[in-house]
């Protein structure tokens, strides 16, 4: 945090809180928040954190461990989103909660249990999480998940976004979230492309992951791609560069 604030002079950062075996190794085990406490309880003044809630432990692949009538997505909300939002409800430097990350591309094998490759399932889970968070923390923002880079593999990731909108995701979020890596500008400006879609969204847009692919030319990328996106997509409010560090419990 000292480096983020003092050297990089960043005000907005994004932190992943993953529900993993290390956090809860079995269904009956207590949640171990010690690692996440050390992160979230030490946010310095002047730094605002967006928390991502994602992933499930391996025991979630067994349907007998699902609660709420055997719904894995509701289980994620009840057993991870709700207790985590309650635990950090009084942390003034958490701006909001991002519900999952890239649901169209499961990162961990266990994540497949939630069936989020179907956008209808994701929006169902988002609606449940949004209700829970707004009951616990009505002043915190609810951020929907971004898909994989919205302009890549065109139009598959864009189509997932369109389905989220079709299923009512705008009703459950305060901010629409996208990832944008590389260039692919033609997918932005083409008719019915990324810009047309995002300009139709009624919520502010946050680009919560973005950067050049590979370690080089990052400054040139930021100086060209971000202004291009701001010019074409009127409601972009923030960019989060990915990534400064990666540490897991």
N, C-alpha and C positions, 0 to 999 in steps of 0.2 A: 504494500500500500504506500509506503514511503516513496518508493521509486515511481509508482503510478502518479502520485500527487506531486512530488517534488521535482522529478526529472522529466517525466512525460507531460505533466500538468494536465492530466485527464480528469474530467469531472464526472463522466459517465462510464461505468464499467458493467460487465455482464458476467455473472458467476453461475456455474452449474452446480445444482444440488441433485446428485444422482441417488436414486433408491436402489442400492446394490446389496449383494451378499455381505459386503463389509459393514454396511449400515444396519442390516437386519438379516442375519444368516438363516433364520427359520421363521415360520409363521408366528410362533409363540414367543420369539425373542423380543426384547425391548429395542426400540430404535436407538441407535448410537449416534448422537449428534455431535460428539466431541470435536471432530474435525471441522464440521460446518460452523460450530460455535466459535472456533478460533478464527474463522474467516469473517463471519458476519458480526461478531461482537467487537471487532477491531477496525471497522470502517472509519476512516478519519473524517473529521468535519470537512465539508466541501466536496465530498465524493458521494455520488448517488449510484446505488447498485440495483440492477435488474436481475432478479433471481430466476433461473430456469429450473423447473421441476420436471425430471425426465427419468426414464428407465425403470425397470422392475427387477427384483432379485430372481434368481433361478427357480426358486420354489413356486413362483407365479406361473410356471409352465404346467403345473398340476392343477386342473380345474377344481379339485376338491378343496383347494386353499382359497378359492374366490368367495367373497362375501356378497351380501346384497343380492340374493337370488341367483348367484352364479354368474355375475356380470364382472368380467375382469377389469373393465374400464372404471366402473363404480368402485371396485376394490382399490384401484390406484388412487382415486380421489379420496376415499374414506381413510385409507391407511398411510397415504403419503402427503397428499396436498393439504388435507384438513389439519393434521397434527403439526405439519411444518409451518403453515400459515399462523396457527395459534401460537407456536413456540416463539416466533419472531414478530408477533403482532405489534409489539411496542418499539420495534427498531425503526427510528425515524429516517434512517438513511436508505432503507429499501423502498424504491419507488413503485415497484410492482412485481407481479408474478407472471412468468411466461410458461404456458402450459404445453410442455413437451418440446421436442426439437426434431425437425425434419421427419414428420410422421410417415411420409411416403417412402422413407428409406431407413428401415430398422438398423440400428448400429449394433446392438447386442442381440444374441440369439433369443434370449428370453423375451425381448420386446415384442416379438411376433405374436405372443399370447394375447395382446390387446387388439389385434386385428386392425391397426391404424392405417394399413395400406388402402383401406376403404375410407374415403373422406367422410362418409356418413357416420361411421363409427367415431372418427376423430371429433367431429362437431358434437356428437352426443356427449363425449367425455368433456369437451370444452364447456358445454352448457352446464354440466354438473359441477365442474370445478369453479366456473364463474359464480354460480349461486353460492357455493360454499365460501369462497374468498370474500365475496361482497357481504356476506353475513358476518364474517369474522373481522374483516378490514375494509369497510366501505370506502375509505379514502385512498386505498391502494389501487393501482392500475392492474387490469387484467389484459395480458398480451397473448394473442394466439400464436400458435407455432408457425414458424416459417418452413416451407418445403426446402428441398435442395434448391440450389441456385435457380431462380425463377425463369431465367432466360435460356438456361442450358437444356439439352435434349428437347429442344422446342418441338411441339408445345406441351409435352407431358407434364412437367412441373407446373407450368401455367394452368393447365387444365385442372390439376388438383386444387389449385387456388380458386379457380372458377367454381368448382364443385363445393368447396367450403362456403363460398358466398351463396351459392344456390341453396345450400342446406341451412342458411341463416347464421353463419358464424359472426357476421357484423353485429348481431344483436347481443352477443356475449362478450365482446371485447371493447376496450377503449382505444386500442392501437392495432393496426394491421401490420403484420410482421413479414419481412421478406429477407432472403439471402441473395447476394449477388457476387459471384466470383468471375474473374476473367472479363472478357468484353462481350461479344455477341450482340453488338448494338443493333444489328438488323432485326433481331427478335423483339427489341424494345419499340422500334418505330414502325414496324409493319402494321397494316390494318388488323385490328382485333388482337394486337400483340400485348406486350407487357405494359406499355404506357397507357394504352386505351383501357386496359383492365384496371390498373391501379388508380387512374384518374376517375374511375367510376366508384371507387370505394369512399364511403362516407366518413371513414375514420382517418386520423393521421397515419402516415407510413413511417415505420422505423426499419432501417436496414440493419439488422442486428449481427450479421456476419458479412464481411466483404473484404476483398483483397485480390491482388494478382495471384495467379496460380504459380507456385514456385517461390523461392526465396528472393528473387531479384526484381529490380525495377518497381518496388513497392511505392516509392514516392511519386514516380511518374504516373503510376496507375491512379493514385489518389488525386493527383492534380488534373487528370483528364477525365476519368470515369465518373467520379463523384459530381463534378459540375455538369457533365452530360446528363446524368440521371436527374439532378435537380432541375435542369432546364426542361426535361421532357415529362417529369412527374411532379406535379405542382404541390402535392401534399406531403412530400418527404420532410420530416422534421429532424431525424438523427441518422448518423452512421456509426456503427460499432465496428472497428477494425478487428479482424480475427487473425491471429490471436497473440496476446502478450505472453501468457504462460499456460501450461497444462499440468495440473497436479490433481491426483485422485487419492481418496482415502485408502 
